[in-house]
């Protein structure tokens, strides 16, 4: 994704920490972020040592994301996630 000159909301680190604690997955696990928007939470989770599949239907939101080596973006909807079954 192209870097945007626009600023976006910063993720709430309390939420990021809570998600990581609740998921209780080993580092380097792949986490799907469904409805990822511009990827703020995806990047914050990736910065904690995880890989993230960011699924977002809006091309506008995806175009405003900032690249991160551990975040891969997919166009898709929650009703039809573009990932393999049982992944």
FISE-663473 format. One record per residue (C-alpha): residue number from 1; residue in three letters; x, y, z. Coordinates in pm, 1 decimal. Example, Ala and Ser with C-alpha at 12.3 -4.5 7.8 and 13.67 -1.06 7.14 Angstrom:
2
+-----+------+----------+----------+----------+
:  nr : rest :     east :    north :       up :
+-----+------+----------+----------+----------+
:   1 :  ALA :   1230.0 :   -450.0 :    780.0 :
:   2 :  SER :   1367.0 :   -106.0 :    714.0 :
+-----+------+----------+----------+----------+
END
This chain:
87
+-----+------+----------+----------+----------+
:  nr : rest :     east :    north :       up :
+-----+------+----------+----------+----------+
:   1 :  UNK :      0.0 :      0.0 :      0.0 :
:   2 :  UNK :    113.0 :    353.2 :    -64.2 :
:   3 :  UNK :    206.1 :    572.7 :    224.5 :
:   4 :  UNK :    -50.3 :    838.6 :    288.5 :
:   5 :  UNK :     21.7 :   1195.6 :    381.1 :
:   6 :  UNK :   -298.9 :   1193.0 :    583.8 :
:   7 :  UNK :   -287.5 :   1115.4 :    948.9 :
:   8 :  UNK :   -517.5 :    856.7 :   1095.2 :
:   9 :  UNK :   -632.4 :    767.8 :   1441.9 :
:  10 :  UNK :   -368.8 :    608.3 :   1655.6 :
:  11 :  UNK :   -458.9 :    268.4 :   1796.6 :
:  12 :  UNK :   -537.1 :    252.3 :   2166.4 :
:  13 :  UNK :   -248.2 :     50.6 :   2309.0 :
:  14 :  UNK :   -468.3 :    -75.9 :   2592.8 :
:  15 :  UNK :   -689.3 :   -241.7 :   2331.7 :
:  16 :  UNK :   -386.5 :   -381.4 :   2147.4 :
:  17 :  UNK :   -248.7 :   -527.9 :   2469.9 :
:  18 :  UNK :   -587.4 :   -672.3 :   2565.7 :
:  19 :  UNK :   -627.3 :   -837.1 :   2223.9 :
:  20 :  UNK :   -281.9 :   -992.5 :   2242.6 :
:  21 :  UNK :   -343.7 :  -1115.3 :   2597.5 :
:  22 :  UNK :   -685.2 :  -1261.9 :   2508.7 :
:  23 :  UNK :   -559.1 :  -1434.3 :   2194.6 :
:  24 :  UNK :   -267.8 :  -1582.1 :   2390.6 :
:  25 :  UNK :    -80.4 :  -1682.6 :   2073.5 :
:  26 :  UNK :    294.5 :  -1734.5 :   2036.6 :
:  27 :  UNK :    495.9 :  -1460.2 :   1867.7 :
:  28 :  UNK :    512.2 :  -1489.6 :   1488.0 :
:  29 :  UNK :    155.7 :  -1627.0 :   1475.1 :
:  30 :  UNK :    -63.6 :  -1492.5 :   1195.9 :
:  31 :  UNK :   -361.3 :  -1289.0 :   1313.1 :
:  32 :  UNK :   -645.1 :  -1183.3 :   1082.5 :
:  33 :  UNK :   -775.0 :   -829.6 :   1131.7 :
:  34 :  UNK :  -1120.4 :   -827.6 :    971.2 :
:  35 :  UNK :  -1239.2 :   -478.1 :    885.4 :
:  36 :  UNK :   -885.1 :   -344.9 :    921.5 :
:  37 :  UNK :   -955.5 :      3.0 :    789.1 :
:  38 :  UNK :   -627.6 :    186.7 :    735.1 :
:  39 :  UNK :   -442.9 :    -78.0 :    936.1 :
:  40 :  UNK :   -357.8 :    109.9 :   1254.2 :
:  41 :  UNK :   -434.9 :   -186.5 :   1478.5 :
:  42 :  UNK :   -280.9 :   -428.1 :   1228.9 :
:  43 :  UNK :     49.6 :   -239.0 :   1243.3 :
:  44 :  UNK :     38.2 :   -209.1 :   1623.5 :
:  45 :  UNK :    -10.8 :   -586.3 :   1655.8 :
:  46 :  UNK :    263.0 :   -652.4 :   1398.3 :
:  47 :  UNK :    500.8 :   -433.8 :   1597.0 :
:  48 :  UNK :    449.8 :   -674.9 :   1888.7 :
:  49 :  UNK :    597.1 :   -961.6 :   1684.8 :
:  50 :  UNK :    299.0 :  -1103.1 :   1496.0 :
:  51 :  UNK :    213.5 :  -1127.2 :   1127.5 :
:  52 :  UNK :   -122.0 :   -976.2 :   1036.3 :
:  53 :  UNK :   -357.2 :  -1040.7 :    746.7 :
:  54 :  UNK :   -554.1 :   -716.8 :    722.9 :
:  55 :  UNK :   -887.7 :   -770.9 :    546.2 :
:  56 :  UNK :  -1066.7 :   -452.7 :    435.9 :
:  57 :  UNK :  -1335.3 :   -409.6 :    168.3 :
:  58 :  UNK :  -1276.0 :    -38.8 :    105.9 :
:  59 :  UNK :  -1010.2 :     40.8 :   -153.5 :
:  60 :  UNK :  -1003.6 :    395.1 :    -14.9 :
:  61 :  UNK :   -913.6 :    271.5 :    332.7 :
:  62 :  UNK :   -652.9 :     29.8 :    196.7 :
:  63 :  UNK :   -499.3 :    309.5 :    -12.0 :
:  64 :  UNK :   -456.3 :    519.2 :    304.3 :
:  65 :  UNK :   -268.0 :    245.1 :    489.5 :
:  66 :  UNK :    100.1 :    264.2 :    574.7 :
:  67 :  UNK :    309.8 :    -35.0 :    469.8 :
:  68 :  UNK :    454.1 :   -265.8 :    732.1 :
:  69 :  UNK :    665.6 :   -572.8 :    655.5 :
:  70 :  UNK :    450.3 :   -795.9 :    877.6 :
:  71 :  UNK :    110.4 :   -677.2 :    747.4 :
:  72 :  UNK :    -43.3 :   -812.5 :    428.1 :
:  73 :  UNK :   -362.0 :   -648.4 :    299.5 :
:  74 :  UNK :   -651.8 :   -832.9 :    138.7 :
:  75 :  UNK :   -966.4 :   -693.9 :    -23.2 :
:  76 :  UNK :  -1260.4 :   -871.6 :    131.9 :
:  77 :  UNK :  -1565.8 :   -875.2 :    354.6 :
:  78 :  UNK :  -1629.4 :  -1050.4 :    685.3 :
:  79 :  UNK :  -1899.3 :  -1257.3 :    512.0 :
:  80 :  UNK :  -1649.4 :  -1383.5 :    254.1 :
:  81 :  UNK :  -1300.5 :  -1369.9 :    403.5 :
:  82 :  UNK :  -1036.4 :  -1418.9 :    130.3 :
:  83 :  UNK :   -836.2 :  -1669.4 :    335.8 :
:  84 :  UNK :   -829.7 :  -2047.9 :    333.6 :
:  85 :  UNK :  -1096.3 :  -2228.0 :    536.7 :
:  86 :  UNK :   -991.2 :  -2311.6 :    894.4 :
:  87 :  UNK :   -698.3 :  -2071.5 :    875.7 :
+-----+------+----------+----------+----------+
END
